Amino acid sequence: MVLSQFHKFVVLALVVKVSYGTPRIPDTDPIFHDVFPQYFSFGVSTGAYHHEGAWNDDGKGLSIWDYWVHNNPYAVVDGSNGDIASDAYHHIEEDVKILDHLNVRHYKFSLSWSRILPNGTGDINREGIKHYQKLLKLLNKKHIEPIVCLYNSDLPQALEDQGGFLNDNFPLWFLEYANVAFDNFGPNVKYWLTFSSPTEICSLGYGEGSIAPGVSNGPGVNDYICGHNLLKAHAEAYHLYDEVYRSSQDGKIAIDINSVWFEPASESQCDIDAAERRQQFQIGWFAHPIYVGDYPPLMIETIGQLSESQGFYDSRLPRFTRKEIQWIKDTHDFFALSYFKTMLVTDNEDQYYLSSPSYYSDTKADAVFYLGDDTWGIKKVILWVQKQYSNPSIFIVNNGYVSDDCTTEDYDRIEYIKKILIHIRSAMVNYGARVYGYTHYSIYDGFEWTLGYTVKLGLYAIDFNSPMRTRTPRISADYYQNLCRYGCIDYPCPPRYTV
């Protein structure tokens, strides 16, 4: 049987990849809470700096992470860097075989901007183009749908030297880069993501300064300038694809919004309101301009009031023109969502006047990690997005289990995935949420920003002491293979789904 195209997941018209073997239950069967329908896609993800390595091979330029870790030995807790990482750059064939073995329907990965345009703009590095074209062709040959992210926190250092996201020219730089990517890779890509985790890019990279490029000299100001330019850059890329490439390439494009569920620490209205403020500052900061138009009213009002009380001439949150609001609005084809954690929130409105300007003090709320099983947070995030943005088509493009244990017997990871999927399925069945895919981060261990190699998130373990970066499957890989094949949360899959 010939399969329908994966990119039609926004309607319930997909069929399962038949090469996986025994099909899942047909769409006409009764709805089960413990099994996903045929149209639902399971996959895995990686990130360029997290896993590629080859930091200066074949003409690649310097990225902000290359520069930052090489010049700040204490920036990462274990003093490590991503120079080699998982060495994915030199393991394309092996990694595609692993993906095929896992039976995944899709693979999300990011491009390295500085591998394609070493100086950020201008001359194209043909070796970088060949590398990604080779990967895409191998994926297509195995019928694994690529989901390609243009940017995952690794800006070319040459552009950062000119101000990076704080430069008003950033949207035009990104437009040039996106055009090169669409032109060279578009025939083999149906799904594009412009940016991954925009809240972290701006609040941590240009406000707090805790990740590359480490800009910390304008908290509460530079964070929002970064976000303003990022949103305009996203819109430029979307309209370019829509106007020039969509008719011939027939793909879809979105932005990957990184989410946290903020749970009120008590039943007090103050804490409930504080949790909602945090949610609007986290997801709404980037989703509201794209799905509704302009920043969330709560964010505009709060930052405006605080700016005035702090003696600023105008709000620290930049204003979009009416033309820009319309240009950014509706630049989405689906809702790409990442989720990793839940936090408990308490109101601190009585103290905010004492705080210096910052993204976090602007929320007038304190948040701490929820200790214990927080998998239920993903359901609450999905339902929040469903309510805020008129029940959009949601694709989970990143979710994973953080462990400091190197063991291959990762039963805790399996239990985490199971619980996450139970909550996703409940949102779909009980609340009508339109979720069409789940992506586990990651296929194998890698360099995890400031945590370096101290944590493990892979279905496969990587021996970072081996020059070959040997890949060894954890038992979670067996579980995930079964999940991808049958769509069953239980493992092994109950007989009624495999006969």
Secondary structure in CASP SS format (residue, H / E / C, confidence):
PFRMAT SS
TARGET T0000
AUTHOR 0000-0000-0000
METHOD secondary structure of the structure
MODEL  1
M C 1.00
V C 1.00
L C 1.00
S C 1.00
Q C 1.00
F H 1.00
H H 1.00
K H 1.00
F C 1.00
V C 1.00
V C 1.00
L C 1.00
A C 1.00
L C 1.00
V C 1.00
V C 1.00
K C 1.00
V H 1.00
S H 1.00
Y H 1.00
G C 1.00
T C 1.00
P C 1.00
R C 1.00
I C 1.00
P C 1.00
D C 1.00
T C 1.00
D C 1.00
P C 1.00
I C 1.00
F C 1.00
H C 1.00
D C 1.00
V E 1.00
F C 1.00
P C 1.00
Q C 1.00
Y C 1.00
F C 1.00
S E 1.00
F E 1.00
G E 1.00
V E 1.00
S E 1.00
T C 1.00
G C 1.00
A H 1.00
Y H 1.00
H H 1.00
H H 1.00
E H 1.00
G C 1.00
A C 1.00
W C 1.00
N C 1.00
D C 1.00
D C 1.00
G C 1.00
K C 1.00
G C 1.00
L C 1.00
S E 1.00
I H 1.00
W H 1.00
D H 1.00
Y H 1.00
W H 1.00
V H 1.00
H H 1.00
N H 1.00
N C 1.00
P C 1.00
Y C 1.00
A C 1.00
V C 1.00
V C 1.00
D C 1.00
G C 1.00
S C 1.00
N C 1.00
G C 1.00
D C 1.00
I C 1.00
A C 1.00
S C 1.00
D C 1.00
A H 1.00
Y H 1.00
H H 1.00
H C 1.00
I H 1.00
E H 1.00
E H 1.00
D H 1.00
V H 1.00
K H 1.00
I H 1.00
L H 1.00
D H 1.00
H H 1.00
L H 1.00
N C 1.00
V C 1.00
R C 1.00
H E 1.00
Y E 1.00
K E 1.00
F E 1.00
S E 1.00
L C 1.00
S C 1.00
W H 1.00
S H 1.00
R H 1.00
I H 1.00
L C 1.00
P C 1.00
N C 1.00
G C 1.00
T C 1.00
G C 1.00
D C 1.00
I C 1.00
N C 1.00
R H 1.00
E H 1.00
G H 1.00
I H 1.00
K H 1.00
H H 1.00
Y H 1.00
Q H 1.00
K H 1.00
L H 1.00
L H 1.00
K H 1.00
L H 1.00
L H 1.00
N H 1.00
K H 1.00
K C 1.00
H C 1.00
I C 1.00
E E 1.00
P E 1.00
I E 1.00
V E 1.00
C E 1.00
L E 1.00
Y E 1.00
N C 1.00
S C 1.00
D C 1.00
L C 1.00
P E 1.00
Q H 1.00
A H 1.00
L H 1.00
E H 1.00
D C 1.00
Q C 1.00
G C 1.00
G H 1.00
F H 1.00
L H 1.00
N C 1.00
D C 1.00
N C 1.00
F H 1.00
P H 1.00
L H 1.00
W H 1.00
F H 1.00
L H 1.00
E H 1.00
Y H 1.00
A H 1.00
N H 1.00
V H 1.00
A H 1.00
F H 1.00
D H 1.00
N H 1.00
F H 1.00
G H 1.00
P H 1.00
N H 1.00
V C 1.00
K C 1.00
Y E 1.00
W E 1.00
L E 1.00
T E 1.00
F E 1.00
S E 1.00
S C 1.00
P H 1.00
T H 1.00
E H 1.00
I H 1.00
C H 1.00
S H 1.00
L H 1.00
G H 1.00
Y H 1.00
G H 1.00
E H 1.00
G C 1.00
S C 1.00
I C 1.00
A C 1.00
P C 1.00
G C 1.00
V C 1.00
S C 1.00
N C 1.00
G C 1.00
P C 1.00
G C 1.00
V C 1.00
N H 1.00
D H 1.00
Y H 1.00
I H 1.00
C H 1.00
G H 1.00
H H 1.00
N H 1.00
L H 1.00
L H 1.00
K H 1.00
A H 1.00
H H 1.00
A H 1.00
E H 1.00
A H 1.00
Y H 1.00
H H 1.00
L H 1.00
Y H 1.00
D H 1.00
E H 1.00
V H 1.00
Y H 1.00
R H 1.00
S H 1.00
S H 1.00
Q H 1.00
D C 1.00
G C 1.00
K E 1.00
I E 1.00
A E 1.00
I E 1.00
D E 1.00
I E 1.00
N E 1.00
S E 1.00
V E 1.00
W E 1.00
F E 1.00
E E 1.00
P E 1.00
A C 1.00
S C 1.00
E C 1.00
S C 1.00
Q H 1.00
C H 1.00
D H 1.00
I H 1.00
D H 1.00
A H 1.00
A H 1.00
E H 1.00
R H 1.00
R H 1.00
Q H 1.00
Q H 1.00
F H 1.00
Q H 1.00
I H 1.00
G H 1.00
W H 1.00
F H 1.00
A H 1.00
H H 1.00
P H 1.00
I H 1.00
Y H 1.00
V C 1.00
G C 1.00
D C 1.00
Y C 1.00
P C 1.00
P H 1.00
L H 1.00
M H 1.00
I H 1.00
E H 1.00
T H 1.00
I H 1.00
G H 1.00
Q H 1.00
L H 1.00
S H 1.00
E H 1.00
S H 1.00
Q C 1.00
G C 1.00
F C 1.00
Y C 1.00
D C 1.00
S C 1.00
R C 1.00
L C 1.00
P C 1.00
R C 1.00
F C 1.00
T C 1.00
R H 1.00
K H 1.00
E H 1.00
I H 1.00
Q H 1.00
W H 1.00
I H 1.00
K C 1.00
D C 1.00
T C 1.00
H C 1.00
D C 1.00
F C 1.00
F E 1.00
A E 1.00
L E 1.00
S E 1.00
Y E 1.00
F E 1.00
K E 1.00
T E 1.00
M E 1.00
L E 1.00
V E 1.00
T E 1.00
D E 1.00
N C 1.00
E C 1.00
D C 1.00
Q C 1.00
Y H 1.00
Y H 1.00
L H 1.00
S C 1.00
S C 1.00
P C 1.00
S C 1.00
Y H 1.00
Y H 1.00
S H 1.00
D H 1.00
T C 1.00
K C 1.00
A E 1.00
D E 1.00
A E 1.00
V E 1.00
F E 1.00
Y C 1.00
L C 1.00
G C 1.00
D C 1.00
D C 1.00
T C 1.00
W H 1.00
G H 1.00
I H 1.00
K H 1.00
K H 1.00
V H 1.00
I H 1.00
L H 1.00
W H 1.00
V H 1.00
Q H 1.00
K H 1.00
Q H 1.00
Y C 1.00
S C 1.00
N C 1.00
P C 1.00
S C 1.00
I E 1.00
F E 1.00
I E 1.00
V E 1.00
N E 1.00
N E 1.00
G C 1.00
Y C 1.00
V C 1.00
S E 1.00
D C 1.00
D C 1.00
C C 1.00
T C 1.00
T C 1.00
E C 1.00
D C 1.00
Y H 1.00
D H 1.00
R H 1.00
I H 1.00
E H 1.00
Y H 1.00
I H 1.00
K H 1.00
K H 1.00
I H 1.00
L H 1.00
I H 1.00
H H 1.00
I H 1.00
R H 1.00
S H 1.00
A H 1.00
M H 1.00
V H 1.00
N H 1.00
Y H 1.00
G C 1.00
A C 1.00
R C 1.00
V E 1.00
Y E 1.00
G E 1.00
Y E 1.00
T E 1.00
H E 1.00
Y E 1.00
S C 1.00
I C 1.00
Y E 1.00
D C 1.00
G C 1.00
F C 1.00
E C 1.00
W H 1.00
T H 1.00
L H 1.00
G C 1.00
Y C 1.00
T C 1.00
V C 1.00
K E 1.00
L C 1.00
G C 1.00
L C 1.00
Y E 1.00
A E 1.00
I E 1.00
D C 1.00
F C 1.00
N C 1.00
S C 1.00
P C 1.00
M C 1.00
R C 1.00
T C 1.00
R E 1.00
T E 1.00
P E 1.00
R C 1.00
I H 1.00
S H 1.00
A H 1.00
D H 1.00
Y H 1.00
Y H 1.00
Q H 1.00
N H 1.00
L H 1.00
C H 1.00
R H 1.00
Y H 1.00
G C 1.00
C E 1.00
I C 1.00
D C 1.00
Y C 1.00
P C 1.00
C C 1.00
P C 1.00
P H 1.00
R H 1.00
Y H 1.00
T C 1.00
V C 1.00
END
